[in-house]
Every structure is written in structure tokens, then in C-alpha cells.
Amino acid sequence: MTNLQLWQAVLGELELNLTKANFTTWFKNTAISFVDGEKITVGVPNTFTKAWLENKYHQSILKTLQKIVGGHIKEVIYRVEAVKPQTQKMDVPSITAQAAPEKPTISAEVPSNRFGLNPKYTFPSFIVGKNNELAHAAAQAVAKNPGKSTYNPLFIYGGVGLGKTHLLQGIGHAILGADPNKKILYTTSEKFTNDYIQAIRSRTTERFKQTYRSPDLLLIDDVQFMAAKDGTQQEFFHTFNDLHQADKQIVMTSDRPPKAIPALEQRLVSRFEWGMIADISQPDYETRNAILKAKCVEKGLSLDQKIIDHIAIIIQNNIRELEGALNKIIAYEQFQHTPPTLELVKRILASHVVAGRKSATPKQLINTVAEFYDLKLDDLLGQSREKRLAFPRQIVMYLMRKELESSYPAIGQELGGRDHTTAMHAFDKITHEVETSDRLKQEIEQIKQRLYN
């Protein structure tokens, strides 16, 4: 087992509990550089990352390493160095005591091409289910006729790890396949912001404008992070207008629809809604099963159907977590030289069992809803009947009844001493709207995902 394979297994575990921005910021260009008995040295790119990992993520890294290698690791240190590809074999005795038979390996991060596209994220590798068929169809329509007003812009929204980036980059690969001369730019809103700030500091704004306003296809991930950044929003507004007027295609992703992004300028909201808006929800059981089978083929892993069924049942949140579970099984098989059985997989994945309703408290639920809608807790619990407050308050009442099985009087008491009939009305109203509004259903699923994770 190489250091690279071990570190990839660790990163697979850590990624499940971090936002994409945090994971990319703090774990990019890190690697295990040396193993000395019970001590592991992790190479990091700079002193800032070193200090952050030591103070913020050290315990998570250590516990994850101990879980994977069976508790043999006692110490982890961090050292600033240029990270190089790792091939050194692990020196931990329990792992290297005997030569392991050839097993499927946990692949390293696949490098991007010159347009920033990951070769893995193509349409053929995307599993289509009821949860994403509209978004998939819209993405294919864009790939066939980029720049057409009906699908320009295309705005795809959904929770973490559901395949938004996969579809986004799939469009880029399909357009390049049809015309290799097309100019494509894939980026994130965070990078757009950082590039804009750097352009102002270095007085190279014209070069910045040329970079972002010249592509035939602009793919931009996680536009919700533009919220409350006035300069970034103004610059993106002009970038959007230039591209759209030139019939250049724009595709964006977000964790919520445009109107639900707090502190986003209204002029951007209206432009994001000009074209097609498509959501991706949590995959159903059949889709999760199909995804697992495809991932097994991709990783060269042979699993009994009963094992695949078990994983599909206990992991319901997102595709990234499904892949993380498979990585954990592969890592265990490599380290312990034991073929996976159903009972073994149940033990390995015990921590992935879906959280039950009783795992959350009313206070946690109220805080989660307040954070989701970017509201102050006092305002949410107050007496104001403004729509921006009343509707999230009704969502709280609905979820307290639906998820926590609280009584109506108890719900009213938690929400500032309101009458139980108010809670009953809120529950009936939201129940009806969930049945008729895919957008509201998606928002509630995202709130539940944040609450239980």
C-alpha cells in the first residue's frame, strides 16, 4: 500500500464532512510524505495551511488515519514542502507484513484538461434517474445547441454531492467533442472573485475581462457564493450581459434556486431566470443502486448484490457519500486482505446509518432553518408577519411536526409561545405546497440534509 493510496482514502473520508470550498482550500496539494513507525508526516504547500490543519483538522485527520489502519498511528505532523507523487510503501508493520494480492485501488485525483474539465465528468458516466432527468435533458439540449435563448442561461441547482458539477462539465466535454475549436472556461464563483480582486490589485482588469468575456461557453460552479459580494456581483453582471448578447452559452450551478440566494442582487436574479432552471434532488433507491454498480465497474470492485442493496438503503444523502462508502470498503480490503462480506460491510459502514428523527432537537432545527434562509434567530421567533419571516417560520412548524413528531402545543411554545392552531395551519399549508411545488420540496430536502449531517 502506497502513501498516495492511504492519503486518498483519508481524503475520501474527510470530504464527506466538509464543504467543497473548505476541502479544496485546505487539502489541495497535500500528501503523506513519510511514514516512520507510528508517526506520519503530511506535506503541505505553505505555513498558513500547516497552521490551519494543526489547529482545525488535526483530530479529524488523526482519527481517520487510525480508523483506516487499525489504530497503529499515534502521531501526525505537518511539514511545508513541495508535494511530489508518492510511491513509498507504508512502513506500518500490520500493513506490510505480507505482500497483498492485487486489489482495486483508490484512484488519485484525476487531472483536469486545459479547460479545467475533469475527464471523469462526461454524459456517458452520468446515471440518470427520476431525481435528475430534467437537468440531464436540459444539459444535453445545451450541448447540442449552445447559446440558444431557450436554455441560455442554464441554471442547475441542488444539494451537495448530487451531480451538479458532473452535468456542468459534461456539457463542456460534449461541446468539445463536437467542435474542438470551441473556447470553454470552467470556473467557480470563488475563483471568479479571487481573480477579480487580484486584477484590481495588479491593475490588470482588462486582461480579466478578456479572460471571462471571450469564451464560447462559460461554466461557473456554486454561484451562491457571490451573495453579499457587491463588487463581484457587479463584475459578473457585466460579464453575463456581454456573453449573453453575443449568444455565448452560460451554465451555472447553485445549492438553491436564484430567488432563494440571500443578498443576491435582483438584476442578477432576473438574469439567472431568463433561460432554463432545473433542479437535482436526492437520488431514489433504484438510482443509488445503479450508481453503485457503475462505480464498482469504474473501480474494478466486485461486490455481491446484497452488499450493494445494503449500501443503497443506508446511504441516502448524495452520490459523493456513496463513493466514499465504496472507498472505505476498498481501503479495508487492501489493509486487512479480507474479501468483503455483508456482515463485514455492515460493520465498516456502521457510521453511515441514516440519522433517525430523534437525532435532532427543536433548537437545532430552528437554527438550521434560520441559517438556510439567512435570518436572525430573534426575527424568526419574533411576532413580525412579514412574508420573508412568516414562511420560514411555517417551514419550522412543518418540520417539527413531520421530522421530530412534536405536538402542536409544543411547536407553538418553541416558536415564541404561539397558539397550537397556528402550528396546525402551518403544517397543513406546507404539506399541500410540498405536494405541488418541486422547488419547495427541494428546499426542505436541503434543510433536512443540513440538519442530519
Rosetta blueprint (number, residue, H / E / L):
1 M L
2 T E
3 N H
4 L H
5 Q H
6 L H
7 W H
8 Q H
9 A H
10 V H
11 L H
12 G H
13 E H
14 L H
15 E H
16 L L
17 N L
18 L L
19 T L
20 K H
21 A H
22 N H
23 F H
24 T H
25 T H
26 W H
27 F H
28 K L
29 N L
30 T L
31 A E
32 I E
33 S E
34 F E
35 V E
36 D E
37 G L
38 E L
39 K E
40 I E
41 T E
42 V E
43 G E
44 V E
45 P L
46 N L
47 T H
48 F H
49 T H
50 K H
51 A H
52 W H
53 L H
54 E H
55 N H
56 K H
57 Y H
58 H H
59 Q H
60 S H
61 I H
62 L H
63 K H
64 T H
65 L H
66 Q H
67 K H
68 I H
69 V H
70 G L
71 G L
72 H L
73 I L
74 K L
75 E E
76 V E
77 I E
78 Y E
79 R E
80 V E
81 E L
82 A L
83 V L
84 K L
85 P L
86 Q L
87 T L
88 Q L
89 K E
90 M L
91 D L
92 V L
93 P H
94 S H
95 I H
96 T H
97 A L
98 Q L
99 A L
100 A L
101 P L
102 E L
103 K L
104 P L
105 T L
106 I L
107 S L
108 A L
109 E L
110 V L
111 P L
112 S L
113 N L
114 R L
115 F L
116 G L
117 L L
118 N L
119 P L
120 K L
121 Y L
122 T L
123 F H
124 P H
125 S H
126 F L
127 I L
128 V L
129 G L
130 K L
131 N L
132 N L
133 E H
134 L H
135 A H
136 H H
137 A H
138 A H
139 A H
140 Q H
141 A H
142 V H
143 A H
144 K H
145 N L
146 P L
147 G L
148 K L
149 S H
150 T H
151 Y H
152 N L
153 P L
154 L E
155 F E
156 I E
157 Y E
158 G E
159 G L
160 V L
161 G L
162 L L
163 G L
164 K H
165 T H
166 H H
167 L H
168 L H
169 Q H
170 G H
171 I H
172 G H
173 H H
174 A H
175 I H
176 L H
177 G H
178 A H
179 D L
180 P L
181 N L
182 K L
183 K L
184 I E
185 L E
186 Y E
187 T E
188 T E
189 S H
190 E H
191 K H
192 F H
193 T H
194 N H
195 D H
196 Y H
197 I H
198 Q H
199 A H
200 I H
201 R H
202 S H
203 R L
204 T L
205 T H
206 E H
207 R H
208 F H
209 K H
210 Q H
211 T H
212 Y H
213 R H
214 S L
215 P L
216 D L
217 L E
218 L E
219 L E
220 I E
221 D E
222 D L
223 V H
224 Q H
225 F H
226 M H
227 A L
228 A L
229 K L
230 D H
231 G H
232 T H
233 Q H
234 Q H
235 E H
236 F H
237 F H
238 H H
239 T H
240 F H
241 N H
242 D H
243 L H
244 H H
245 Q H
246 A L
247 D L
248 K L
249 Q E
250 I E
251 V E
252 M E
253 T E
254 S E
255 D L
256 R L
257 P L
258 P H
259 K H
260 A H
261 I L
262 P L
263 A L
264 L L
265 E L
266 Q H
267 R H
268 L H
269 V H
270 S H
271 R H
272 F H
273 E L
274 W L
275 G L
276 M E
277 I E
278 A E
279 D E
280 I E
281 S L
282 Q L
283 P L
284 D L
285 Y H
286 E H
287 T H
288 R H
289 N H
290 A H
291 I H
292 L H
293 K H
294 A H
295 K H
296 C H
297 V H
298 E H
299 K H
300 G L
301 L L
302 S L
303 L L
304 D L
305 Q H
306 K H
307 I H
308 I H
309 D H
310 H H
311 I H
312 A H
313 I H
314 I H
315 I L
316 Q L
317 N L
318 N L
319 I H
320 R H
321 E H
322 L H
323 E H
324 G H
325 A H
326 L H
327 N H
328 K H
329 I H
330 I H
331 A H
332 Y H
333 E H
334 Q H
335 F H
336 Q H
337 H L
338 T L
339 P L
340 P L
341 T L
342 L H
343 E H
344 L H
345 V H
346 K H
347 R H
348 I H
349 L L
350 A H
351 S H
352 H H
353 V L
354 V L
355 A L
356 G L
357 R H
358 K H
359 S H
360 A L
361 T L
362 P H
363 K H
364 Q H
365 L H
366 I H
367 N H
368 T H
369 V H
370 A H
371 E H
372 F H
373 Y L
374 D L
375 L L
376 K L
377 L H
378 D H
379 D H
380 L H
381 L H
382 G L
383 Q L
384 S L
385 R L
386 E L
387 K H
388 R H
389 L H
390 A H
391 F H
392 P H
393 R H
394 Q H
395 I H
396 V H
397 M H
398 Y H
399 L H
400 M H
401 R H
402 K H
403 E L
404 L L
405 E L
406 S L
407 S L
408 Y H
409 P H
410 A H
411 I H
412 G H
413 Q H
414 E H
415 L L
416 G L
417 G L
418 R L
419 D L
420 H H
421 T H
422 T H
423 A H
424 M H
425 H H
426 A H
427 F H
428 D H
429 K H
430 I H
431 T H
432 H H
433 E H
434 V H
435 E H
436 T H
437 S L
438 D H
439 R H
440 L H
441 K H
442 Q H
443 E H
444 I H
445 E H
446 Q H
447 I H
448 K H
449 Q H
450 R H
451 L H
452 Y H
453 N L
